[in-house]
Amino acid sequence: MNYSAALPKPRARINTLILTREFNYLRPYETRLVRVGPKADCGYVIPESVANSTKSLYSIGISTDWDFEVEMAQRNPKLRVRAFDRSSGWKVFLYVGVRDLLRGDPSEVVPQSARSRLSSARKYFELAIRFRLFFIGRRIFKRLWVRSPGLSKDEITFEKSIEGIFRSGSTMIKIDIEGGEYQLANELLNALKCNKSAINCMVMEFHDTHSRRAEFQKLVEGVSRHLPIVHLHGNNCAPVASDGLPHVIEITFAQNTGLATSQQLKFPLIGLDYPNDNSVPDCVFEFIPES
């Protein structure tokens, strides 16, 4: 999902940013990768074996784009999906469509014309229909925040949300919750420890990697002890820290079956990685080779 419309655009960068050896814990192992989902935000690069053999997909953070989940279901027709997002769902889209049609988008400073209101309403009505048709049967959606301690009626704990999810076999986890990933760290690492044979892959978008560097490193190293890193991509919708690390970065972790002993050093990967914002250059960086 988009990091924040309020953030300043990153400066154009045409030179490669060199990450020092302190970032070696992020170096991915090489394996055969494919892109699943759109060639923009909400698309993810994962191992081809994961894309074609996953039996269960746990996903938190849907917003208005679930093309990743759609393509995973197309690749695996019997895929079971369990998704959570309080801000999404066909009822939400229907409500927003009716609101925009009658009153317009309240976030717009200038009053919208009738044509603009109709266009926005049509967009959300179509999203409502698509959502209702996809999340049905073995593809379950719950309009809840996944949070700790999960005391509100609008919330559910991570531990509660994953109950029974691993019974189907190889399970993939996708987390894109705008910084909420750190709050789930302990529950997430415990789930990995207890179910490491069932979890084949995890993709996660990490936010605030500069201001929350200690939390970021602890969570990444904790996950990679069970699932090695196989890919990462900087989100160019957010700034880049002075040490070269993007403030928002997508990381793919996967079981180590078939991983090469060598490590990928240069990013982005041509044909797999695409900028989140096409109006500015993508984040280009590389690791220092080990001597």
N, C-alpha and C positions, 0 to 999 in steps of 0.2 A: 504494500500500500504506500501511497505517497507519504513522505516523511512529514512535511508541513508546508502549506502554501505560504506561511509567513516567513520562512527562512530565506535569507539572501541567496541568490544564485551563486554557485561556485565560480571562481575566476577561470577563464579558458586556460586549459593546461595542455600543451602539446609535447612537453618533455616528460620522460618517464620519471616517476618518483621512486627513489631507491629506499626500500625498507631495511633498516639496520638489523643486525643479528638478534636484537632484543625481541623481534617479531617472528623468530624462527618457529615458535609454537603455532603459527598460522600457516606454515608451508604445507600445501596439499600434496597428497600422493597422487600419482598418475593412474588413471583407469579410463575405460571407454565411457564417454559421457554423451548424453543427448539433452536437448532442451525440451521441456514440457511446458505448455502454456504460451502466452503471447510473447512476441519479441519486444518486450518492454517491461514495465513494472508488472508484478504478479506472475511472471514466467520464471522458471527455475531450472538450473542445470543439475542433473542427477545422473547416477550411473545407469547405463542402458539396461543392465540386468534388473535394477530396481524398477525402472519404468515399465518393464514387461512381465514382472512376476509378483508384484505386490498384491496381496489379498485384502488388506485393510488399510484405509487412509484416515488418519486422525488429523483434523485441520482446525486451527483456531486463527481467526482473522480472515474474513471473507469479503467484507465491504461490498462493492458493486462489481467485482470481477472474480468469478470462480471458474475461469477457463482452464486453469491448472487441474482442478478437480474433474472437469468435464473430459479433458484429454486422458487423464489417468483412467477414468471409467471406460473410455473408448478402447484404450490399450488392454484393459483387464475387465471384460464384460461382467464378471461376477464380483467385482470390487465392492467391498462394503465401505461406506464413507460415514464418518461421524464428525460433524462440523459445528462450531460454536462462534457466535458473534452477536452481541446485543444490538449493534447498530445496523444489522442487516436483516434480510428476510422478506418474503413476498408482501407481508402486511405493511412493513415499513415502506417499501417501494410504492405500494398502492396509496398509502397515506401521503407520501411526498408528492406523488403525481397529482392527486386531487388538490393538495395545497397549492402547488405551483400553477395549476390550471385556474384556480379561483382567485388566488391572491398574489401569485408570483413568489420567487425565491426571496425570503427575507434577508439573505446575506448580500443581495445586490443593492448597491447604493442608489442607482438610478432605477426608477420604476420600469418594469419590463412591459414590452408591447404585448398585445394579444397573441401575436405570432410566436414570440419568444416563450410565453407561458405555455402555449400549446405544444411547442417543440419539446420543452422540458418535461411536460406531463406525459407526452408520448414515450419519451425515453424511459421514464420510471414505470409506466404501465407495461412496457415491453420487458423491462427487468423483472417485474413482478410475475409475469407469465412464464418467462424462462426459468426463474427460480422455482416456481411451483411445479413445473414439469420435471426439473432435474432432481430436486430433493424429495424423493418419494421412494417407498419400499426400502431397500437395503441402504439407500443413501439418506441418512438422518441429519436433520439440522435442528439445533436448539438455540433459541434467541436468548443467550446468557453470556455474561462476562465470565471468563475463566480466571479467577483471582483467588488469592489467599488473604484472609481466612475464609472467604466465601460465605459471609454471614447474611448478606442481603438476599432478598427473593430474586433479584436480578443476577445473582452470582452463583458460581459453582466452583469448588476447588478443583485443581488439576487432578488430584488423586481420585476424586469422585467421578470426574468426567471421563477418565480412562478405564473405569471398571468394565471388565469383560472384553475390552477392545483387542486384546492380544490372542483371544481364543481362535480367531480365524487364521492364524499363521503369520507369515511375514507382514509386518506392519510398518508403514511409513508415517512419520510425524512431520507436520508443517506448522510453523509458528511465525506469525507476522502480526504482532500486537502493539506496535508503536512504543516500545520501551517497557511494556509490562512483562517481558521475558525474564527480567532479573528478579522480580517478585516471585516467580515460579521456580527459581533455580533449585532450591532444596528438593521440592517434590519431583521436579524433572530428573535430577540426578539420581534420586532414589528409584524412580521408575526404570531408568536405564540400567541401574545395577541389578534390579530384580527381574528384568525382562530382556536382558541384552541379547539373548538368542532369538527373540521374536521380533526385535526392532531392526529392520534392515537399513533404514536411512532416516536422517533428520535434516530438514532444511529450516533455517531460522534467519530472520532478518534482525540483526543486532543494531540498536539505536544508541546514541549518546556515547560512542566508544571513547571519546576524549574525556568528557566530564565524569564518566563512570568507568574509567579504564580498569581499575582494580576489579570491579564486579564483572566487567566484560572478560578480562583475562581468566579469572577464576572459573567462570561458567564455560568458556571455550575449552580450557584445559580439562575441566571435569567431564565434559561431553566427549572430548577426543580420546580420553582414556578408554572409553568403551567403543566409540565409533570414530575412526580416523577421519581427518579432513580430506576431502577429495576435490573441493572447488570453493572459490570465493570470488565475490564481485562487489566492487564499490558502487554505492548508490550516488549518482552524480546530481541528485536533487538536493543533496546536503553538502555542507562545506567539507574541506579536507584539513586535518590537523597539521600543525607545523612539522610534525615528524613524519608526515606522509600517509598516515592512516585515515581513510574516509570516516566521517562521523557516523555514517550508516553503512553497514556491510552485510551482504548475504553470504552465509556459509552453508555448505553441504557437507554433512558427515555421513559415512556409510560403513557397513561391515567390511572388514579388511580382506575378505575373500577375493583373490585375484588382483590385489593392488600391486602395482609395480614398486620396486624398491627405490626407484628414482622419484624425485619430486618436481612438480610443476613450479616454475619460478617466475614466469612472466604473464601478466594479465592486462587487459581482457583476452579471452580466447576467441579468435576469429571464427565466425560461423556459429558460435554458441552464446556469446555474451553480447548484449545490446544495451545501450544507455537507457536509463529510466526516463530521462528527459532528452529528447532528440535535438533540442535547441542549443545544447551545450555539449562540449566534448565529454567522452566517457572518462572514468577514472583509470589512468594508466599507471601501473606500478610493477615493480619486480623485487624479488628477494636477492640478497647477496649469496652467491653459491658458497657452499661449505668448502673450506680449503683442505 
